[in-house]
């Protein structure tokens, strides 16, 4: 059984019921989620030995976050306890032409105020096959940039493969800050995951003849994006998600995986979205599972995109699907017929 370690922040998610606007009624649903935690849940659901590393307060809310991961079988034994607060994000789900809104309240969270001395990476990576982090984590501060770098160095020393989802968040840092930090961290990365915006925002690399807001994507342009990224950092593989945004409720969804020789595009799915938060993380989890399972480049991108397509139908950050469900969709059965 493959062992995958992820590192990042898990947050309390507070969201109005359904598609209500903030405080349209007096209730907020409380769940947990966060980029790397979402990946860990996916991998645990697929049967992998999946461990999530972070720092959380030793109070009831911090424990609730830990318990939300334990429910899925995620290994939480390497989570450091301390600090005063769990980060929060408020989510207002969009519909039709009204986009979703995400408001962060994560300043001074336990992980943001963590130090390199909090994490014993040699012990954390004992027996590990893969390490995953996202660009969200180093965006939390210079201390997290250093912690991520130390994690990458330790992973490399143990022969652990490293993947990174660029995941640029303009509310957390500037493009210049992202480029400086990610240029250093990507030296250690084997598999890079990006989308139609991140490569441009972080590294100034973009596809030609693409309008992400007007619903026009030129798939051929992403071959150039993937090759430029691979050439710049010597990535073994570059995965790019391809989202055509028709509205907040309806997207077309596909992906491409470049392995240094082949550019493999997945089939495209038309999505009627229930909850798109965590969609990219479910793609990352699916990709890691597929690559560690020995799937071909084409099979890997089909599995990752199908996994993510299913996530868009699931409420909350976590992707609550099985390998069998993903493979069924990847194999061509997207009818949505009742299972009897």
Secondary structure by P-SEA (a helix, b strand, c coil): cbbbbbbbbbbbbbbcccccccccccbbbbbbccaaaaaaaaaaaaccbbbbbbbbcccaaaaaaaaaaaaaccccccccccccbbbbbbbbbbcccbbbbbbbcccccccccccccccccccccccccbbbbccccccccaaaaaaaaaaaaaaaaabbbbbbccccccccccaaaaaaaaaaaaccccbbbbccccccccccccccccccccccccaaaaaaaaaaaaaaccccbbbbbbbbcccccbbbbccccccccccccccccccccccccaaaaaaaaaaaaaaaacccaaaaaaaaaaaaaaaaacccccccccaaaaaaaaaccccccccc
